[in-house]
Amino acid sequence: PTAGTKWANGKTNLLSWQSGLLEDLDEFDIEMQRFSVAGLSYVAHNVPATMNSLNIYLDNVPTGDDYYVMFLNWTGGTLYATSDAFTVASTGTATSDPSAPTISLTHKPNTVEQFAATFSSSGLRGWTMPQGSSFQLLVALCAVAIGILGGALTL
């Protein structure tokens, strides 16, 4: 959402974004938070980077003019982007994208809740060794092994 945007309770509201050309993301997470109230709403987990919009149905979400959306890596703590502050109102009109998935938020911000939706993971490994670093890893492991062996021989 951009500054001045109003999302309405009881309506399906469009959340859209544009990824940077040089982003090297496979998936990310989306959270919604307020500036004035502690807690956040976990919107979606493992969102494929190929997507560019979601519909968010708000059901009894507290009204306020200080909401913002965060795009991040939840497990690594990397924040990729935030939206401008926007308003959640008790009434109003809303736009949506019929081709985008719809996620329902039915509670006030709460840090112990689960994500409202979890997409299938891309199946990529969580950590891979940088290309060409096999030799450095081998040298480091040999140094550790020599240190352990040297310590054992002094006993």
N, C-alpha and C positions, 0 to 999 in steps of 0.2 A: 504493500500500500504506500501511497505517496502522502505527503502532508495534506491535511484537509479531507482525506478519505473517510467515509462513514460506513461501517459494517453494521448490519441490523440483526438483532436477535430474532430467531424464528425464520431466518432467511438463509439462502445459500449464497455466500460471498466469494468472489473470485480473488485468489492469491496467485499472482503471476510474477515471474522473475526472468532475468536474462543472464546467462552465464557469460563470463569473460572468454574471449577467444583463446587465451593461453592457460585457462584453468585446466589442471590435470586431476580432475575429480571423476570418480566412478559413481559415488553416492554421497549423500549428505543428510543431515537431520534438520528439522524445522521446529522451532519453539516459539511460543508467543508469551510476552511478558509485559508487565506494567512498570512505569517509572515510580509510581507512588505506593505500590503495595508489594510486599514480599511474596514470592512464589511465582511459578510459571506454569504454562500449559504445554505439555509435550504434544505437538501436533502430529508429526510424521517422522518415522525412523527409516533409514536406508532408502531415501528417495533417489531414484535413478537420475544421474546427471543429464540424461537425455530428455527428461521432463522439463516443462517450463511453466506449468500451472497446476493448481489444485483448487477444488471448490471446498470451502469451509462452511459447514452448517453450524450456526451458533444457536444453542438452546440454553437459555437462562444463564448466559455468561454475564457477569456484573458489568454494568455500563461504566464508561469512563472515556476520557479523551487523551489518555496517556499510554495506549498500547503500542507495542512495536513487535515486529517479527524478526527472529534471528535465524540465519542459515549457518550451520556449523557442523563440525565433526564431534558428535556427542562423546564418543569414547576417548578421543584424543584431546578434546578441549580447544580445538582450533575454530575460531570464529571467522567465517568467510565474509559475511555481510549482514547488515541490519537494515530494516526499513525505516522510513520516517515515522514519527508518531502519528497514530490515527485514532479514530473514535469508534467505540462500540456503543450503539444506541439501542433503546428498547424497541423502536420502530424505524421504518424507513424502507427504501427500495434497495435492491441489490442486483448485481450482474453476476452471471456465472458462465462457465464454459461447458457445454453439454458433452464435449469429448474428454474432459478431465475427470479424474476420480473425485469423489466427494467424501470428505472426512467430517465427522460430527464432533464438536466440542460441547460437552454437556455439563461442565462444572467450572467453578471458579479456579483460578490458578492454584496449583498444588504440587509441590515438589516430590511428593511420594506417589503420585499417580503414574501409570504407564503411558506410553505413547498412544494417542488415539488411533493411529494406524501404523503398521509396520509393513514395508514392502519387502519382497524377496531380496536377499542380498545378491550382489553381483557375482558372488562365488570366488572373488579374488582372495588371494592369501593376504593376511593382515600385515605381514612384514616380509620383505624380500631383501636379500643382500644386494648392495649396489654392484652393478656389473663390473667385473674386473677386480673385485676385492678378495677373491679366493686366496691369492698368495698372501695378502696381509693377514687374513684370518689364520691361515696355516702357521705363519711365523709367530703370531700372538699365542696360539695354542701350544706350539713347541716351547716357547719361552716359559709359559706356565708349567708345562710338564717338566722341563729342566729344573725349574725352581722347586717343584714338589719333590722330584727325585733327589736333588741336592740336599734338601732339608731332611729327607728320609735317611740318606747316607751319613749324615752327621750324628745320628742317634746312636 
